[in-house]
Structure formats: structure tokens, C-alpha cells
Amino acid sequence: MRAKLLNEGPERTYALIFETGDEVMKTLQGFAREKQLAGSHFTAIGAFREAMLGYYDWEKKDYRRIPVREQVEVLSLVGDVARDEQGEPKLHAHVVVGKSDGTAHSGHLIEAVVRPTLEVILVESPRHLQRRHDPETGLALIHV
């Protein structure tokens, strides 16, 4: 992944360009940790050679995994970065991918491998957000 700082203040804006073979969530997590991001949001378009989506199963309090094992267009990828209770940046992202037959699949983005590119615009606000574990849902939700 290549990164370029586009704007420094009051919000920092980055262009992140992923290349073939880059693993999206791991690479974004590493970037968030390196830059100490919190209170950030991002959008992206591009393509994946494969992805793992998730659908949250309320009864099981866990994500049902939905494998996508083919080349897909990333029609929309949106997400945020907030700090967890230990101060670590955590990602939350949802994606809509399009298959060659025109159908779309969507869900929580668990993991994905880029082919040939993914273009991400990430904006960090000067105010930070924090996630806290919610016992009712079993999820780490943003606390304001």
C-alpha cells in the first residue's frame, strides 16, 4: 500500500492506494496503529480477488461468514476507526461488491485481498471516538 497525506488540518486526509495482493483490513489496521488514528472515517472503490464478508447473527452474537471466492468490483466500502477500551485503533467497515453477472453482495468486511487496486480516502477528525463492549449485543460499539 502506498499512502499520501493530502491535508494536515484541522482534519488529516490521506489517500491510500492498495495494490494486487494487499490484504485490506490487516493493512488498514497497521496504518491506523502507525498513525495513531481515532475518530476517522474512510470510503473506497476498487476490486478484490476474494473477500470474506460477515452478517451479524443476533442470536449467536457473532458474524456468520460469507465467502466471496471470485474477482469482484468494490462498489462501495465505508468504515470508521475508533479506539477500543485499551486505546488501540479498531476498524469497522461495510462493503458492497459486484459480481460479473451484475449481482451484488454486501456485509461487514472481515478480510479481502486486492486485485488490481483499491483507492481509499481516509479522513481523521480532530476529535477522537472510543468503542466500548456492549454486553447486550456482544459488539464493541462507539460510545459518545
Residue frames relative to the residue before (quaternion, step in Angstrom):
aa qw qx qy qz dx dy dz
M 1.0000 0.0000 0.0000 0.0000 0.00 0.00 0.00
R 0.2023 -0.7413 0.6284 0.1213 3.51 -1.11 0.80
A 0.1112 -0.8009 0.5874 0.0352 3.58 -0.99 0.83
K 0.0247 -0.7768 0.6292 0.0104 3.52 -1.13 0.74
L 0.3603 -0.7016 0.5765 0.2135 3.54 -0.94 0.98
L 0.2097 -0.8127 0.5368 0.0856 3.58 -0.63 1.14
N 0.7976 0.0351 0.0343 0.6011 3.56 1.09 -0.74
E 0.2801 -0.8078 0.5006 0.1356 3.60 -0.91 0.90
G 0.8676 -0.0743 0.0480 0.4893 3.60 0.93 -0.28
P 0.5010 -0.1293 -0.8524 -0.0761 1.43 -2.26 1.01
E 0.6879 0.3749 -0.2866 0.5514 3.60 1.22 -0.28
R 0.3223 -0.7050 0.5889 0.2290 3.56 -1.11 0.69
T 0.0929 -0.7864 0.6104 0.0197 3.55 -0.91 0.99
Y 0.0941 -0.7965 0.5972 0.0092 3.55 -0.88 1.05
A 0.2237 -0.6790 0.6731 0.1893 3.52 -1.31 0.53
L 0.0772 -0.7809 0.6198 0.0016 3.57 -0.77 1.10
I 0.0812 -0.8099 0.5808 0.0067 3.57 -0.59 1.15
F 0.1865 -0.7893 0.5821 0.0580 3.54 -0.53 1.28
E 0.2327 -0.7721 0.5810 0.1106 3.54 -1.17 0.70
T 0.7428 -0.3997 0.2947 0.4491 3.56 -1.31 0.26
G 0.8012 0.2772 -0.2368 0.4745 3.53 -0.91 1.05
D 0.5351 0.6178 -0.4182 0.3964 3.62 1.19 -0.28
E 0.3077 -0.7196 0.5937 0.1872 3.57 -1.02 0.86
V 0.4518 -0.7651 0.3939 0.2351 3.54 -0.39 1.29
M 0.7603 0.4093 -0.2518 0.4371 3.59 0.46 -1.13
K 0.6476 0.5072 -0.3303 0.4629 3.62 0.95 -0.77
T 0.6749 0.4917 -0.2932 0.4656 3.57 0.94 -0.89
L 0.6467 0.5015 -0.3170 0.4794 3.60 0.97 -0.81
Q 0.6310 0.5313 -0.3307 0.4585 3.60 0.99 -0.81
G 0.6576 0.5082 -0.3016 0.4672 3.58 0.97 -0.87
F 0.6407 0.5118 -0.3177 0.4761 3.58 1.02 -0.80
A 0.6505 0.5192 -0.3113 0.4587 3.59 0.94 -0.89
R 0.6558 0.4983 -0.3065 0.4771 3.59 1.00 -0.82
E 0.6638 0.5196 -0.3013 0.4457 3.59 0.90 -0.95
K 0.7561 0.3665 -0.1914 0.5072 3.60 0.96 -0.89
Q 0.3580 -0.7600 0.4643 0.2803 3.59 1.36 -0.02
L 0.1635 0.8319 -0.5077 0.1529 3.55 0.95 0.98
A 0.1542 0.7258 -0.6656 0.0802 3.49 -1.30 0.59
G 0.7831 0.2531 -0.2034 0.5303 3.58 -1.02 0.68
S 0.4756 0.6701 -0.4274 0.3769 3.57 1.12 0.69
H 0.0901 -0.7578 0.6390 0.0965 3.52 -1.31 0.35
F 0.0977 -0.8063 0.5825 0.0328 3.55 -1.18 0.55
T 0.1302 -0.7356 0.6582 0.0932 3.49 -1.38 0.45
A 0.0006 0.8140 -0.5805 0.0201 3.57 -1.16 0.53
I 0.0663 -0.7328 0.6713 0.0893 3.49 -1.43 0.35
G 0.3086 0.7393 -0.5603 0.2104 3.56 -1.21 0.44
A 0.4669 -0.6568 0.5002 0.3170 3.57 -0.97 -0.87
F 0.2225 -0.7472 0.6151 0.1177 3.53 -1.30 0.63
R 0.3803 -0.6797 0.5637 0.2749 3.54 -1.21 0.50
E 0.7705 -0.0769 0.0326 0.6319 3.57 1.30 -0.40
A 0.0306 -0.7980 0.6019 0.0010 3.55 -1.20 0.50
M 0.2245 -0.7101 0.6424 0.1807 3.51 -1.36 0.32
L 0.1312 -0.7833 0.6063 0.0406 3.54 -0.62 1.19
G 0.2001 -0.7795 0.5789 0.1312 3.53 -1.27 0.25
Y 0.1414 -0.7389 0.6518 0.0956 3.51 -1.22 0.65
Y 0.3848 -0.7594 0.4747 0.2235 3.58 -0.60 1.12
D 0.2304 -0.7668 0.5914 0.0958 3.54 -0.70 1.18
W 0.3807 -0.7730 0.4675 0.1974 3.54 -0.29 1.30
E 0.6729 0.5088 -0.2995 0.4456 3.58 0.93 -0.87
K 0.7452 0.3932 -0.2146 0.4940 3.59 0.92 -0.89
K 0.2867 -0.7771 0.5018 0.2493 3.60 1.28 -0.37
D 0.6426 0.4410 -0.3338 0.5302 3.53 0.99 0.95
Y 0.5388 -0.6222 0.4635 0.3281 3.54 -1.29 0.36
R 0.3217 -0.6766 0.6283 0.2096 3.53 -1.06 0.87
R 0.3333 -0.7765 0.5067 0.1713 3.58 -0.63 1.13
I 0.1163 -0.7794 0.6154 0.0187 3.54 -0.98 1.00
P 0.1931 -0.8102 0.5412 0.1155 3.62 -0.23 1.19
V 0.1038 -0.7336 0.6680 0.0697 3.53 -1.15 0.76
R 0.0281 -0.8509 0.5221 -0.0508 3.56 -0.16 1.31
E 0.6335 0.4644 -0.3650 0.4998 3.54 0.81 1.07
Q 0.6456 -0.4980 0.4065 0.4124 3.54 -1.32 0.29
V 0.0513 0.7946 -0.6013 0.0663 3.59 -0.87 0.99
E 0.4410 -0.6376 0.5609 0.2904 3.52 -1.30 0.48
V 0.3223 -0.6940 0.6015 0.2295 3.57 -1.06 0.74
L 0.2091 -0.8139 0.5360 0.0815 3.54 -0.26 1.31
S 0.7753 -0.1100 0.0832 0.6163 3.54 1.14 -0.68
L 0.0341 0.7511 -0.6582 0.0374 3.53 -0.99 0.93
V 0.0629 0.7901 -0.6039 0.0840 3.56 -0.67 1.13
G 0.1574 0.8056 -0.5595 0.1148 3.55 -1.04 0.69
D 0.2705 -0.7463 0.5805 0.1815 3.49 -1.35 -0.03
V 0.2611 -0.7093 0.6300 0.1785 3.49 -1.41 0.25
A 0.0875 0.7651 -0.6323 0.0849 3.55 -0.87 1.03
R 0.5037 -0.6424 0.4805 0.3204 3.57 -1.18 0.45
D 0.3879 -0.6924 0.5514 0.2571 3.54 -1.13 0.67
E 0.7545 -0.4049 0.2692 0.4408 3.56 -1.30 -0.04
Q 0.6812 0.4421 -0.2868 0.5082 3.60 1.22 -0.36
G 0.5884 -0.6161 0.3508 0.3889 3.60 1.28 0.12
E 0.5055 0.6432 -0.4225 0.3902 3.59 1.29 0.15
P 0.4641 -0.6625 0.4966 0.3148 3.61 -1.00 0.73
K 0.0828 -0.7867 0.6117 0.0104 3.57 -0.99 0.95
L 0.3290 -0.7520 0.5490 0.1578 3.52 -1.03 0.94
H 0.0065 -0.7362 0.6757 0.0382 3.51 -1.29 0.55
A 0.0954 0.8225 -0.5472 0.1222 3.57 -0.55 1.15
H 0.1419 -0.7456 0.6456 0.0838 3.52 -1.21 0.72
V 0.1093 -0.8114 0.5741 0.0070 3.56 -1.07 0.79
V 0.1438 -0.7122 0.6749 0.1284 3.51 -1.33 0.51
V 0.0557 -0.7959 0.6028 0.0035 3.57 -0.75 1.09
G 0.2685 -0.7646 0.5694 0.1383 3.55 -1.13 0.75
K 0.3161 -0.7458 0.5623 0.1665 3.54 -0.96 0.97
S 0.7010 -0.4954 0.3234 0.3983 3.57 -1.31 0.32
D 0.6769 0.4734 -0.3012 0.4764 3.61 1.16 -0.45
G 0.6100 -0.5946 0.3332 0.4041 3.58 1.29 0.17
T 0.5344 0.6033 -0.4303 0.4066 3.59 1.21 -0.01
A 0.2677 -0.7548 0.5803 0.1476 3.54 -1.21 0.54
H 0.1212 -0.7478 0.6491 0.0694 3.52 -1.23 0.67
S 0.0376 -0.8227 0.5668 -0.0220 3.55 -1.00 0.75
G 0.2819 0.7518 -0.5745 0.1591 3.49 -1.33 0.27
H 0.7083 -0.3627 0.3689 0.4803 3.49 -1.39 -0.32
L 0.3301 -0.7429 0.5399 0.2183 3.62 -0.85 0.88
I 0.1893 -0.7870 0.5822 0.0761 3.56 -0.56 1.21
E 0.7564 -0.2103 0.1503 0.6009 3.58 0.92 -0.93
A 0.0357 0.7825 -0.6209 0.0292 3.54 -1.26 0.45
V 0.2360 -0.7375 0.6164 0.1432 3.54 -1.24 0.61
V 0.4146 -0.7477 0.4786 0.2000 3.55 -0.78 1.12
R 0.2174 0.7182 -0.6560 0.0815 3.52 -1.31 0.62
P 0.6013 -0.3391 -0.7105 0.1365 1.77 -1.10 2.19
T 0.8187 0.0756 -0.0206 0.5688 3.63 1.12 -0.48
L 0.0756 -0.7300 0.6717 0.1006 3.51 -1.38 0.28
E 0.1685 -0.7935 0.5826 0.0501 3.55 -0.74 1.13
V 0.0505 -0.8177 0.5716 -0.0447 3.55 -0.45 1.29
I 0.1106 -0.7338 0.6649 0.0847 3.54 -1.09 0.83
L 0.0622 -0.8085 0.5841 -0.0367 3.55 -0.60 1.24
V 0.0877 -0.7930 0.6029 0.0056 3.56 -0.87 1.04
E 0.1496 -0.7754 0.6083 0.0800 3.55 -0.85 1.01
S 0.3056 -0.7477 0.5630 0.1747 3.54 -0.78 1.04
P 0.5855 -0.5977 0.4051 0.3686 3.61 -1.15 0.48
R 0.6737 0.4198 -0.2955 0.5316 3.62 1.21 -0.26
H 0.3100 -0.7819 0.5183 0.1546 3.56 -0.90 0.91
L 0.3017 -0.7324 0.5867 0.1684 3.52 -1.28 0.57
Q 0.1645 -0.7807 0.5947 0.0986 3.54 -1.20 0.54
R 0.3002 -0.7325 0.5872 0.1689 3.55 -1.15 0.77
R 0.0656 -0.7720 0.6311 0.0380 3.54 -1.14 0.73
H 0.5396 -0.6186 0.4642 0.3327 3.53 -1.10 0.76
D 0.1751 -0.7654 0.6143 0.0789 3.55 -0.92 1.02
P 0.3663 -0.7743 0.4651 0.2235 3.62 -0.38 1.17
E 0.6161 0.5642 -0.3611 0.4144 3.63 1.05 -0.61
T 0.7738 0.3362 -0.1783 0.5064 3.58 0.90 -0.92
G 0.3839 -0.7117 0.4919 0.3227 3.57 1.12 -0.65
L 0.6093 0.5629 -0.3297 0.4508 3.58 1.33 0.12
A 0.4210 -0.6303 0.5741 0.3096 3.53 -1.31 0.32
L 0.0616 -0.8319 0.5510 -0.0239 3.57 -0.30 1.29
I 0.5570 -0.5998 0.4495 0.3576 3.57 -1.15 0.62
H 0.1913 -0.7603 0.6159 0.0778 3.52 -0.95 1.00
V 0.0780 -0.8020 0.5914 0.0324 3.59 -0.79 1.01
